[in-house]
Structures are given as C-alpha cells and as structure tokens.
Amino acid sequence: VAEKDVACIASKDEACKVQVVERMLRLKADQWFDLKGKDQEAAYCTMAVLAATTEDARSAMTWLSGYPAAQCLLTKCDGGDDTLIDYEALYSCKLNGNAPFMTFVCLLLLFYYFILMGVVADGYLVPVLIQIGRTLKMSDA
C-alpha cells in the first residue's frame, strides 16, 4: 500500500473506496496466475482489511457496500464457510448486490425449507408418533 493510499484510507471518503476497489481488481488480475492452485491469501484480501480497518476480509464487505465486484472478491478470502449455500457470494457475485431480489430469493428458500420440513415430518415423524401413542394405549384425540 502506497503512502498516498494510507492518507486516502484515513479520510474514509467515497473516492477512497473507488480507489481501493480499482486497486483490488488490478491486484486480482495481476495475481490470478500466481495464486492458481496455491493455498495463499491474495493481496486484495489484505488490502481490503487494511482499507476497512477490520479484523478479516469478510468484515470489510460492509465497508465496501455498493461495490459488488469488490465484495465478490472478498467472498473468496478466508476460505469460505462450511455451508451448502454461501449467501454472501450469491448476493455479491451472482446477483450483483441486488438487495430486493436477494430478499425475494431468501424468502423463496425459506418457504421451500418449511415445505421440506413439513414433508419430512409427515413422512417420518408422524408415523413414529402414532406408533408410540398406540404402544402407550393413548387415545387418538
């Protein structure tokens, strides 16, 4: 990080964010071949942490809100989460930071999960509960 960047980062203005985003994208392009297949953290991850003055790259995503390309880069830092769906990557990489559409997608997924839980409960839990009730000679009411 150059001296002029340190002064920019300290100011916390919008023009500084634009400079940080542009520099992150350039760093990604420069390091793409060098980091391919290696287990090293990219320079743009470190730059985002320094610019946002946060602990990790995922926390810097809040500072870079409004810049989905930079947020998408940060989802690849820190190795990711142990979830099946990485919602941060979905939001910033696939949906380009479109919050209303992401809300719709999350509500749709939530509805799907409730339907799925109902089907599983109806297929597995209810028959077992009926069997337990009959074994204990409970009434059906």
DSSP file with accessible surface (Angstrom, degrees, kcal/mol):
  #  RESIDUE AA STRUCTURE BP1 BP2  ACC     N-H-->O    O-->H-N    N-H-->O    O-->H-N    TCO  KAPPA ALPHA  PHI   PSI    X-CA   Y-CA   Z-CA
    1    1 A V              0   0   98      0, 0.0     2,-0.0     0, 0.0     5,-0.0   0.000 360.0 360.0 360.0 127.7    0.0    0.0    0.0
    2    2 A A     >  -     0   0   43      1,-0.1     4,-1.5     4,-0.0     3,-0.3  -0.270 360.0-107.5 -78.9 165.9    1.5    3.3   -1.1
    3    3 A E  H  > S+     0   0  165      1,-0.2     4,-1.7     2,-0.2     5,-0.2   0.883 119.7  53.8 -60.7 -41.8    1.8    6.5    1.1
    4    4 A K  H  > S+     0   0  147      1,-0.2     4,-1.8     2,-0.2    -1,-0.2   0.843 105.8  54.9 -65.2 -29.3   -1.0    8.3   -0.8
    5    5 A D  H  > S+     0   0    7     -3,-0.3     4,-2.9     2,-0.2    -1,-0.2   0.868 102.8  55.7 -70.6 -34.8   -3.3    5.3   -0.2
    6    6 A V  H  X S+     0   0   78     -4,-1.5     4,-2.1     2,-0.2    -2,-0.2   0.928 109.0  46.7 -64.0 -42.9   -2.7    5.5    3.6
    7    7 A A  H  X S+     0   0   67     -4,-1.7     4,-1.3     2,-0.2    -1,-0.2   0.902 113.2  50.0 -65.1 -38.8   -3.9    9.1    3.6
    8    8 A C  H  X>S+     0   0   18     -4,-1.8     4,-1.1     2,-0.2     5,-0.5   0.927 109.5  50.5 -64.1 -44.8   -6.9    8.2    1.5
    9    9 A I  H ><5S+     0   0   18     -4,-2.9     3,-0.5     1,-0.2    -2,-0.2   0.903 107.5  53.9 -62.8 -39.0   -7.8    5.3    3.8
   10   10 A A  H 3<5S+     0   0   81     -4,-2.1    -1,-0.2     1,-0.2    -2,-0.2   0.830 103.7  56.8 -65.8 -29.1   -7.6    7.6    6.8
   11   11 A S  H 3<5S-     0   0   67     -4,-1.3    -1,-0.2    -3,-0.4    -2,-0.2   0.782  87.9-154.9 -74.9 -28.0  -10.1   10.0    5.2
   12   12 A K  T <<5 +     0   0   86     -4,-1.1     2,-0.1    -3,-0.5    -3,-0.1   0.799  38.1 148.3  60.0  31.1  -12.8    7.4    4.7
   13   13 A D     >< -     0   0   77     -5,-0.5     4,-1.3     1,-0.1     3,-0.3  -0.462  61.6-107.7 -92.6 171.2  -14.4    9.2    1.8
   14   14 A E  H  > S+     0   0  105      1,-0.2     4,-1.9     2,-0.2     5,-0.1   0.850 116.6  58.8 -67.5 -35.1  -16.2    7.7   -1.2
   15   15 A A  H  > S+     0   0   57      1,-0.2     4,-2.1     2,-0.2    -1,-0.2   0.867 102.9  55.2 -63.4 -32.6  -13.4    8.5   -3.7
   16   16 A C  H  > S+     0   0    0     -3,-0.3     4,-2.7     2,-0.2    -1,-0.2   0.911 104.6  52.6 -65.5 -41.8  -11.1    6.4   -1.5
   17   17 A K  H  X S+     0   0   31     -4,-1.3     4,-2.8     1,-0.2    -1,-0.2   0.908 107.8  51.7 -60.4 -40.8  -13.4    3.4   -1.8
   18   18 A V  H  X S+     0   0   53     -4,-1.9     4,-2.6     1,-0.2    -1,-0.2   0.928 110.6  48.1 -62.2 -42.9  -13.3    3.8   -5.5
   19   19 A Q  H  X S+     0   0   89     -4,-2.1     4,-2.5     2,-0.2    -2,-0.2   0.912 112.0  49.3 -63.3 -42.0   -9.5    3.8   -5.5
   20   20 A V  H  X S+     0   0    4     -4,-2.7     4,-2.7     2,-0.2    -2,-0.2   0.927 111.6  48.9 -63.7 -43.8   -9.4    0.7   -3.2
   21   21 A V  H  X S+     0   0   13     -4,-2.8     4,-2.4     2,-0.2    -2,-0.2   0.935 112.2  48.1 -62.6 -45.8  -11.9   -1.2   -5.4
   22   22 A E  H  X S+     0   0  102     -4,-2.6     4,-2.1     1,-0.2    -1,-0.2   0.921 113.1  47.9 -61.7 -41.8   -9.9   -0.4   -8.5
   23   23 A R  H  X S+     0   0   61     -4,-2.5     4,-2.6    -5,-0.2    -1,-0.2   0.902 110.3  52.4 -66.5 -38.2   -6.6   -1.4   -6.9
   24   24 A M  H  X S+     0   0    0     -4,-2.7     4,-2.3     1,-0.2    -2,-0.2   0.924 109.8  48.5 -62.4 -43.7   -8.2   -4.6   -5.6
   25   25 A L  H  X S+     0   0   73     -4,-2.4     4,-2.1     2,-0.2    -1,-0.2   0.892 112.1  49.1 -65.4 -37.7   -9.4   -5.5   -9.1
   26   26 A R  H  X S+     0   0  126     -4,-2.1     4,-2.5     2,-0.2    -2,-0.2   0.910 110.2  51.1 -66.4 -41.2   -6.0   -4.8  -10.6
   27   27 A L  H  X S+     0   0   42     -4,-2.6     4,-2.4     1,-0.2    -2,-0.2   0.894 108.8  51.7 -62.9 -38.6   -4.3   -6.9   -7.9
   28   28 A K  H  X S+     0   0   78     -4,-2.3     4,-1.0     1,-0.2    -1,-0.2   0.938 111.1  47.0 -63.4 -45.3   -6.7   -9.8   -8.7
   29   29 A A  H  < S+     0   0   71     -4,-2.1     4,-0.4     1,-0.2     3,-0.3   0.904 114.7  47.1 -63.7 -38.9   -5.8   -9.6  -12.4
   30   30 A D  H  < S+     0   0  117     -4,-2.5     4,-0.3     1,-0.2     3,-0.2   0.858 118.8  39.4 -70.4 -35.2   -2.1   -9.4  -11.6
   31   31 A Q  H  X S+     0   0   47     -4,-2.4     4,-2.2    -5,-0.2     5,-0.2   0.454  85.3  99.6 -95.7  -1.4   -2.1  -12.3   -9.1
   32   32 A W  H  X S+     0   0  140     -4,-1.0     4,-0.6    -3,-0.3    -1,-0.2   0.926  90.3  37.2 -54.5 -50.0   -4.5  -14.6  -10.9
   33   33 A F  H  4 S+     0   0  152     -4,-0.4     3,-0.5    -3,-0.2    -1,-0.2   0.882 115.0  54.9 -72.2 -36.4   -1.9  -16.9  -12.5
   34   34 A D  H  4 S+     0   0   96     -4,-0.3    -1,-0.2     1,-0.2    -2,-0.2   0.842 113.4  40.2 -66.0 -34.9    0.4  -16.8   -9.4
   35   35 A L  H >< S+     0   0   31     -4,-2.2     3,-2.0     2,-0.1     2,-0.3   0.499  81.1 125.9 -94.9  -3.8   -2.2  -18.0   -6.9
   36   36 A K  T 3< S-     0   0  134     -4,-0.6     3,-0.1    -3,-0.5    -3,-0.0  -0.380  89.5  -3.6 -63.0 118.4   -3.9  -20.6   -9.2
   37   37 A G  T 3  S+     0   0   87      1,-0.3     2,-0.3    -2,-0.3    -1,-0.3   0.498 109.1 115.5  80.9   3.4   -3.9  -23.9   -7.3
   38   38 A K    <   -     0   0  128     -3,-2.0     2,-0.9     2,-0.1    -1,-0.3  -0.746  68.7-129.1-106.2 155.9   -1.9  -22.5   -4.3
   39   39 A D        +     0   0  171     -2,-0.3     2,-0.3    -3,-0.1    -3,-0.1  -0.525  65.3 121.3-100.6  63.9   -3.1  -22.1   -0.7
   40   40 A Q        -     0   0  124     -2,-0.9     2,-0.4    -5,-0.2    -2,-0.1  -0.936  65.6-112.5-124.6 150.3   -2.1  -18.4   -0.3
   41   41 A E        -     0   0  107     -2,-0.3    36,-0.1     1,-0.1    -2,-0.0  -0.657  37.6-119.1 -81.8 135.9   -4.1  -15.4    0.6
   42   42 A A    >>  -     0   0    6     -2,-0.4     4,-1.2     1,-0.1     3,-0.7  -0.335  15.8-119.7 -72.6 155.5   -4.4  -12.9   -2.2
   43   43 A A  H 3> S+     0   0   31      1,-0.2     4,-2.6     2,-0.2     5,-0.2   0.825 111.1  63.3 -66.0 -31.3   -3.1   -9.4   -1.8
   44   44 A Y  H 3> S+     0   0   24      1,-0.2     4,-2.1     2,-0.2    -1,-0.2   0.835  98.8  55.8 -66.5 -27.1   -6.6   -7.9   -2.4
   45   45 A a  H <> S+     0   0    3     -3,-0.7     4,-1.9     2,-0.2    -1,-0.2   0.949 110.7  43.8 -65.8 -46.2   -7.8   -9.6    0.8
   46   46 A T  H  X S+     0   0   65     -4,-1.2     4,-2.5     1,-0.2    -2,-0.2   0.904 112.1  53.4 -65.5 -39.5   -5.1   -7.9    2.8
   47   47 A M  H  X S+     0   0   12     -4,-2.6     4,-2.7     1,-0.2     5,-0.2   0.912 107.8  50.0 -64.1 -41.4   -5.7   -4.6    1.1
   48   48 A A  H  X S+     0   0    0     -4,-2.1     4,-2.4     2,-0.2    -1,-0.2   0.907 110.4  50.2 -64.1 -39.9   -9.4   -4.7    1.9
   49   49 A V  H  X>S+     0   0   32     -4,-1.9     5,-1.6     1,-0.2     4,-0.9   0.928 113.6  45.5 -64.6 -43.2   -8.7   -5.5    5.6
   50   50 A L  H  <5S+     0   0   94     -4,-2.5     3,-0.3     2,-0.2    -2,-0.2   0.913 114.6  47.9 -65.3 -42.8   -6.2   -2.6    5.8
   51   51 A A  H  <5S+     0   0    0     -4,-2.7    -2,-0.2     1,-0.2    -1,-0.2   0.899 118.1  39.1 -67.1 -40.6   -8.5   -0.2    4.0
   52   52 A A  H  <5S-     0   0    7     -4,-2.4    -1,-0.2    -5,-0.2    -2,-0.2   0.544 101.6-133.4 -86.8  -6.2  -11.6   -1.0    6.1
   53   53 A T  T  <5 +     0   0  100     -4,-0.9     2,-0.2    -3,-0.3    -3,-0.2   0.938  59.2 135.5  49.6  53.4   -9.5   -1.3    9.3
   54   54 A T      < -     0   0   41     -5,-1.6    -1,-0.2    -6,-0.2     3,-0.1  -0.683  67.3-111.6-119.8 177.7  -11.2   -4.5   10.2
   55   55 A E  S    S+     0   0  185     -2,-0.2     2,-0.3     1,-0.1    -6,-0.1   0.846  92.0   8.3 -79.4 -39.8  -10.1   -7.9   11.5
   56   56 A D  S  > S-     0   0   59     -7,-0.1     4,-1.0    -8,-0.1     3,-0.3  -0.904  76.2-102.9-142.0 170.8  -10.8  -10.0    8.4
   57   57 A A  H  > S+     0   0    1     -2,-0.3     4,-0.5     1,-0.2     3,-0.2   0.837 115.6  59.4 -67.5 -32.9  -11.8   -9.8    4.8
   58   58 A R  H >4 S+     0   0   26      1,-0.2     3,-0.9     2,-0.2     4,-0.4   0.883 103.8  51.8 -65.1 -34.6  -15.5  -10.8    5.4
   59   59 A S  H >> S+     0   0   56     -3,-0.3     3,-0.9     1,-0.2     4,-0.6   0.794  99.7  64.3 -70.3 -27.1  -15.9   -7.8    7.8
   60   60 A A  H 3X S+     0   0    0     -4,-1.0     4,-1.7    -3,-0.2    -1,-0.2   0.673  82.5  79.7 -70.6 -14.2  -14.6   -5.5    5.1
   61   61 A M  H << S+     0   0   12     -3,-0.9    -1,-0.2    -4,-0.5     6,-0.2   0.866  89.2  54.0 -62.1 -34.1  -17.6   -6.4    2.9
   62   62 A T  H X4 S+     0   0  115     -3,-0.9     3,-1.5    -4,-0.4    -1,-0.2   0.918 106.8  50.7 -65.7 -42.1  -19.7   -3.9    4.9
   63   63 A W  H 3< S+     0   0   37     -4,-0.6    -1,-0.2     1,-0.3    -2,-0.2   0.846 111.7  49.1 -63.8 -32.0  -17.2   -1.1    4.3
   64   64 A L  T >< S+     0   0    0     -4,-1.7     3,-1.7     2,-0.0     7,-0.3   0.107  78.5 145.2 -96.1  22.6  -17.3   -1.9    0.6
   65   65 A S  T <   +     0   0   67     -3,-1.5    -3,-0.1     1,-0.3    32,-0.0  -0.357  64.0  37.0 -62.3 140.1  -21.1   -2.0    0.3
   66   66 A G  T 3  S+     0   0   66     31,-0.0    -1,-0.3    -2,-0.0    -4,-0.1   0.346  99.5  86.0  96.6  -5.7  -22.3   -0.6   -3.0
   67   67 A Y    <>  +     0   0   45     -3,-1.7     4,-2.3    -6,-0.2     3,-0.4  -0.721  50.3 173.7-125.3  78.7  -19.3   -2.2   -4.8
   68   68 A P  H  > S+     0   0   37      0, 0.0     4,-2.5     0, 0.0     5,-0.2   0.813  75.7  59.6 -62.3 -28.3  -20.4   -5.8   -5.6
   69   69 A A  H  > S+     0   0   54      2,-0.2     4,-1.6     1,-0.2     5,-0.1   0.936 110.3  42.1 -65.3 -41.6  -17.3   -6.6   -7.7
   70   70 A A  H  > S+     0   0    0     -3,-0.4     4,-1.9     2,-0.2    -1,-0.2   0.900 113.9  51.8 -70.8 -39.0  -15.1   -5.9   -4.7
   71   71 A Q  H  X S+     0   0   11     -4,-2.3     4,-1.2    -7,-0.3    -2,-0.2   0.885 106.4  55.1 -64.1 -36.5  -17.5   -7.7   -2.4
   72   72 A b  H  X S+     0   0   23     -4,-2.5     4,-0.5    20,-0.3     3,-0.4   0.901 106.1  51.4 -63.1 -40.1  -17.4  -10.7   -4.7
   73   73 A L  H >< S+     0   0    7     -4,-1.6     3,-1.2     1,-0.2     4,-0.3   0.907 106.9  54.3 -61.1 -40.3  -13.6  -10.8   -4.5
   74   74 A L  H >< S+     0   0    0     -4,-1.9     3,-1.1     1,-0.3    -1,-0.2   0.735  94.3  67.8 -70.8 -21.4  -13.8  -10.8   -0.7
   75   75 A T  H 3< S+     0   0    7     -4,-1.2    -1,-0.3    -3,-0.4    -2,-0.2   0.760  97.0  55.7 -68.3 -21.0  -16.1  -13.8   -0.6
   76   76 A K  T X< S+     0   0  120     -3,-1.2     3,-0.6    -4,-0.5    -1,-0.2   0.555  92.5  90.6 -85.9  -9.1  -13.2  -15.8   -1.9
   77   77 A a  G X  S+     0   0    4     -3,-1.1     3,-0.9    -4,-0.3   -36,-0.0  -0.480  82.5  26.9 -81.6 158.8  -11.0  -14.7    1.1
   78   78 A D  G 3  S-     0   0   74      1,-0.2    -1,-0.2    -2,-0.1    -2,-0.1   0.646 117.5 -86.8  66.0  13.5  -10.8  -16.7    4.3
   79   79 A G  G <   -     0   0   79     -3,-0.6    -1,-0.2     2,-0.0    -2,-0.1   0.408  68.5-102.4  76.3  -8.4  -11.6  -20.0    2.7
   80   80 A G    <   -     0   0   26     -3,-0.9     2,-0.2     2,-0.1    -4,-0.1  -0.099  46.2 -61.8  82.5 176.1  -15.4  -19.5    2.9
   81   81 A D        -     0   0   97      2,-0.1     2,-0.5     1,-0.0     5,-0.0  -0.479  40.6-112.1 -94.9 169.7  -17.9  -21.0    5.3
   82   82 A D  S    S+     0   0  173     -2,-0.2     2,-0.3     3,-0.0    -2,-0.1  -0.283  78.2 114.7 -95.9  47.2  -18.9  -24.6    5.8
   83   83 A T  S    S-     0   0   82     -2,-0.5     3,-0.1     1,-0.1    -2,-0.1  -0.797  71.4-128.3-114.4 160.0  -22.4  -24.1    4.4
   84   84 A L  S    S+     0   0  184     -2,-0.3     2,-0.5     1,-0.2    -1,-0.1   0.851 101.3  40.4 -72.6 -35.5  -24.0  -25.6    1.3
   85   85 A I  S    S-     0   0   52     -3,-0.0     2,-1.1     4,-0.0    -1,-0.2  -0.965  72.5-152.6-118.7 119.3  -25.1  -22.1    0.1
   86   86 A D     >  -     0   0   44     -2,-0.5     4,-2.3     1,-0.2     5,-0.2  -0.778  13.1-172.8 -89.3  99.6  -22.7  -19.2    0.5
   87   87 A Y  H  > S+     0   0   93     -2,-1.1     4,-2.6     1,-0.2    -1,-0.2   0.831  80.3  55.5 -67.6 -32.7  -25.3  -16.3    0.7
   88   88 A E  H  > S+     0   0   71      2,-0.2     4,-2.6     1,-0.2     5,-0.4   0.916 110.7  45.0 -65.8 -41.5  -22.6  -13.6    0.6
   89   89 A A  H  >>S+     0   0   23      2,-0.2     4,-2.4     1,-0.2     5,-1.3   0.898 112.9  51.5 -68.4 -38.4  -21.2  -15.0   -2.7
   90   90 A L  I  <>S+     0   0   44     -4,-2.3     5,-2.0     3,-0.2     4,-0.4   0.942 113.9  44.7 -61.3 -45.0  -24.8  -15.4   -4.0
   91   91 A Y  I  <5S+     0   0   69     -4,-2.6     6,-2.8     3,-0.2     7,-0.5   0.945 125.7  27.7 -65.6 -50.2  -25.6  -11.8   -3.1
   92   92 A S  I  <5S+     0   0    1     -4,-2.6   -20,-0.3     4,-0.2    -3,-0.2   0.853 130.0  32.9 -88.6 -32.6  -22.4  -10.1   -4.4
   93   93 A b  I  <5S+     0   0   32     -4,-2.4    -3,-0.2    -5,-0.4    -2,-0.1   0.919 128.8  27.0 -90.4 -50.0  -21.3  -12.4   -7.2
   94   94 A K  I   <S+     0   0  161     -5,-1.3    -3,-0.2    -4,-0.4    -4,-0.1   0.868 132.1  33.1 -83.7 -39.2  -24.4  -13.8   -8.8
   95   95 A L  S > <S-     0   0   31     -5,-2.0     3,-1.4    -6,-0.3    -1,-0.2   0.385  97.3-130.2-101.6   4.3  -26.9  -11.1   -8.0
   96   96 A N  T 3   -     0   0  117      1,-0.3    -4,-0.2    -6,-0.2     3,-0.1   0.830  69.9 -54.7  52.2  39.0  -24.5   -8.1   -8.3
   97   97 A G  T 3  S+     0   0   23     -6,-2.8     2,-1.3     1,-0.2    -1,-0.3   0.714  85.8 158.5  73.6  21.8  -25.6   -6.7   -4.9
   98   98 A N    <>  -     0   0   78     -3,-1.4     4,-2.1    -7,-0.5    -1,-0.2  -0.632  17.6-174.9 -81.5  95.1  -29.3   -6.5   -5.9
   99   99 A A  H  > S+     0   0   47     -2,-1.3     4,-2.5     1,-0.2     5,-0.2   0.893  76.2  51.3 -64.5 -44.3  -30.8   -6.4   -2.3
  100  100 A P  H  > S+     0   0   99      0, 0.0     4,-2.1     0, 0.0    -1,-0.2   0.935 113.6  45.0 -62.2 -40.5  -34.6   -6.6   -3.3
  101  101 A F  H  > S+     0   0   96      2,-0.2     4,-2.6     1,-0.2    -2,-0.2   0.889 111.6  53.0 -69.5 -36.1  -34.0   -9.7   -5.5
  102  102 A M  H  X S+     0   0   17     -4,-2.1     4,-2.7     2,-0.2    -1,-0.2   0.896 107.6  52.0 -64.5 -38.8  -31.8  -11.3   -2.8
  103  103 A T  H  X S+     0   0   83     -4,-2.5     4,-2.5     2,-0.2    -2,-0.2   0.930 110.3  48.4 -61.2 -44.2  -34.6  -10.7   -0.3
  104  104 A F  H  X S+     0   0  114     -4,-2.1     4,-2.4     2,-0.2    -2,-0.2   0.926 111.6  49.3 -61.6 -44.0  -37.0  -12.4   -2.6
  105  105 A V  H  X S+     0   0   30     -4,-2.6     4,-2.6     2,-0.2    -2,-0.2   0.924 111.9  48.5 -62.4 -43.6  -34.6  -15.4   -3.2
  106  106 A C  H  X S+     0   0   49     -4,-2.7     4,-2.6     1,-0.2    -1,-0.2   0.904 111.7  49.0 -65.4 -40.3  -34.1  -15.8    0.6
  107  107 A L  H  X S+     0   0  107     -4,-2.5     4,-2.5     2,-0.2    -1,-0.2   0.899 111.1  50.8 -65.2 -38.5  -37.8  -15.7    1.2
  108  108 A L  H  X S+     0   0  101     -4,-2.4     4,-2.4     2,-0.2    -2,-0.2   0.923 111.5  47.5 -63.8 -43.1  -38.4  -18.3   -1.5
  109  109 A L  H  X S+     0   0   42     -4,-2.6     4,-2.6     2,-0.2    -2,-0.2   0.903 110.8  51.9 -63.7 -40.8  -35.7  -20.5    0.0
  110  110 A L  H  X S+     0   0   89     -4,-2.6     4,-2.2     2,-0.2    -2,-0.2   0.924 109.8  48.7 -62.3 -43.9  -37.2  -20.1    3.4
  111  111 A F  H  X S+     0   0  136     -4,-2.5     4,-2.2     1,-0.2    -2,-0.2   0.928 111.4  50.4 -60.6 -43.6  -40.6  -21.1    2.1
  112  112 A Y  H  X S+     0   0  132     -4,-2.4     4,-2.7     1,-0.2    -2,-0.2   0.905 108.6  52.1 -61.1 -43.0  -39.0  -24.2    0.4
  113  113 A Y  H  X S+     0   0   85     -4,-2.6     4,-2.6     2,-0.2    -1,-0.2   0.899 109.3  49.4 -63.0 -40.6  -37.3  -25.2    3.6
  114  114 A F  H  X S+     0   0  129     -4,-2.2     4,-2.2     2,-0.2    -1,-0.2   0.913 111.8  48.5 -65.4 -41.0  -40.6  -25.0    5.6
  115  115 A I  H  X S+     0   0   88     -4,-2.2     4,-2.3     2,-0.2    -2,-0.2   0.937 112.1  49.8 -61.8 -44.7  -42.3  -27.2    2.9
  116  116 A L  H  X S+     0   0   79     -4,-2.7     4,-2.4     1,-0.2    -2,-0.2   0.915 109.9  49.9 -61.9 -42.7  -39.5  -29.6    3.0
  117  117 A M  H  X S+     0   0  113     -4,-2.6     4,-2.7     1,-0.2    -1,-0.2   0.896 109.9  51.9 -63.8 -38.0  -39.6  -29.9    6.8
  118  118 A G  H  X S+     0   0   40     -4,-2.2     4,-2.5     2,-0.2    -2,-0.2   0.914 110.3  47.8 -64.5 -41.4  -43.4  -30.5    6.6
  119  119 A V  H  X S+     0   0   95     -4,-2.3     4,-2.2     2,-0.2    -2,-0.2   0.924 113.8  46.9 -65.5 -43.7  -42.9  -33.3    4.1
  120  120 A V  H  X>S+     0   0   74     -4,-2.4     4,-2.5     2,-0.2     5,-0.8   0.929 113.8  47.7 -65.2 -43.9  -40.2  -34.9    6.2
  121  121 A A  I  X>S+     0   0   36     -4,-2.7     5,-2.4     1,-0.2     4,-0.5   0.914 113.4  48.4 -63.9 -40.5  -42.2  -34.6    9.4
  122  122 A D  I  <5S+     0   0  114     -4,-2.5    -1,-0.2    -5,-0.2    -2,-0.2   0.876 117.3  41.8 -67.4 -36.0  -45.3  -36.0    7.7
  123  123 A G  I  <5S+     0   0   48     -4,-2.2    -2,-0.2    -5,-0.2    -1,-0.2   0.826 133.8  11.6 -82.5 -32.1  -43.4  -38.9    6.3
  124  124 A Y  I  X5S+     0   0  176     -4,-2.5     4,-1.1    -5,-0.2    -3,-0.2   0.779 125.3  45.1-115.8 -45.1  -41.2  -39.9    9.2
  125  125 A L  I  X<S+     0   0   96     -5,-0.8     4,-2.5    -4,-0.5     5,-0.2   0.937 108.4  52.9 -75.4 -44.5  -42.2  -38.2   12.5
  126  126 A V  H  ><S+     0   0   59     -5,-2.4     4,-2.5     1,-0.2     5,-0.2   0.930 108.0  49.7 -62.5 -46.4  -46.0  -38.7   12.4
  127  127 A P  H  > S+     0   0   65      0, 0.0     4,-2.2     0, 0.0    -1,-0.2   0.909 112.4  48.8 -60.9 -36.4  -45.9  -42.5   11.8
  128  128 A V  H  X S+     0   0   82     -4,-1.1     4,-2.5     2,-0.2    -2,-0.2   0.920 111.0  49.6 -68.1 -41.7  -43.5  -42.9   14.7
  129  129 A L  H  X S+     0   0   99     -4,-2.5     4,-2.4     2,-0.2    -1,-0.2   0.887 110.1  51.2 -64.3 -37.6  -45.6  -40.7   17.0
  130  130 A I  H  X S+     0   0   78     -4,-2.5     4,-2.3    -5,-0.2    -2,-0.2   0.934 110.7  48.7 -64.1 -43.6  -48.7  -42.8   16.1
  131  131 A Q  H  X S+     0   0  114     -4,-2.2     4,-2.3    -5,-0.2    -2,-0.2   0.911 111.3  49.3 -63.3 -42.1  -46.9  -46.0   16.9
  132  132 A I  H  X S+     0   0   85     -4,-2.5     4,-2.2     1,-0.2    -1,-0.2   0.921 110.7  50.9 -63.1 -42.8  -45.7  -44.6   20.2
  133  133 A G  H  <>S+     0   0   15     -4,-2.4     5,-3.0     1,-0.2    -2,-0.2   0.902 111.5  46.8 -62.7 -40.7  -49.2  -43.5   21.1
  134  134 A R  H ><5S+     0   0  158     -4,-2.3     3,-1.1     3,-0.2    -1,-0.2   0.889 110.5  52.7 -68.0 -39.0  -50.7  -46.9   20.3
  135  135 A T  H 3<5S+     0   0   94     -4,-2.3    -2,-0.2     1,-0.2    -1,-0.2   0.894 112.5  44.8 -63.5 -38.1  -47.9  -48.7   22.3
  136  136 A L  T 3<5S-     0   0  114     -4,-2.2    -1,-0.2    -5,-0.2    -2,-0.2   0.369 114.0-121.6 -86.5   4.8  -48.7  -46.5   25.3
  137  137 A K  T < 5 +     0   0  188     -3,-1.1     2,-0.2     1,-0.2    -3,-0.2   0.895  54.1 162.7  55.1  47.0  -52.5  -47.1   24.7
  138  138 A M      < -     0   0  118     -5,-3.0    -1,-0.2    -6,-0.1     2,-0.1  -0.642  41.5-106.2 -91.0 154.1  -53.2  -43.4   24.3
  139  139 A S        -     0   0  100     -2,-0.2    -1,-0.1     1,-0.1    -5,-0.0  -0.406  20.6-125.2 -76.3 157.4  -56.4  -42.1   22.7
  140  140 A D              0   0  147     -2,-0.1    -1,-0.1     1,-0.1    -6,-0.0   0.598 360.0 360.0 -77.4 -11.7  -56.3  -40.6   19.2
  141  141 A A              0   0  131      0, 0.0    -1,-0.1     0, 0.0    -3,-0.0   0.750 360.0 360.0 -78.6 360.0  -57.9  -37.4   20.3
